[in-house]
Amino acid sequence: MAGTNIKIELKGAQPLQAALAKLLQRTGDLSPALRDIGEFLHLAHDERFEKQQSPDG
């Protein structure tokens, strides 16, 4: 299964870095939520593929 990584690198943007750090503290590990989202998308695409439906319906 493919992995997902998000990396944000900021230079000279201390207020934004502080805000992102606070957000990370509040949300914690988003891996379970992102895993659920990925599973939903996988199942939805498999279903559309079986029905031979385009992504837009």
N, C-alpha and C positions, 0 to 999 in steps of 0.2 A: 504494500500500500504506500502511496506517495505521502511524503511529509509536507508540512507547510511551515514556513518560517517568515516572520515579519521582522525586519531590522530597520530602525530609524536612527540615522546618525545626524546629529545637529552640531553645528559649529557657530558659536557666538549667539546662541539663542537660549540663554539661561532661563528666562521666564517660561518658555515653552518646555524646556527640559524638566523644570520643577513641576509643571502641570502634568506632564506625562508620567513622572515618577509618582505623583499623588494618585493618578488614575490606575497605575499598576498596583499600588498598595490597596486600593479599594476593590479592584476586581480580582486580584490574585491570579491563579492559574486558569487561563481560558481554554486550556486543552480539551476538557470534557465538552464544553459548549461547541467549540470548533469541530470536534470529532462528530458530534450529533448533527451539526449542519452539513458536514461533508457526507455523512451517511444518508441523510435525507436527499441531498442532491444526487448522489449515486443511484439511489432507488428510483427517484423521479426520472432520471435519464434512462435507466434500464427499462422502465415501464414505457416511456415514449418510444424507445428503440423497438421494443417488441410490437407496439401498435403502429410502427412506422409513421410516427407523428414528428413534425418539425418542432424545434424548440419554441416557436411562437404559436403553436397550436394547430 
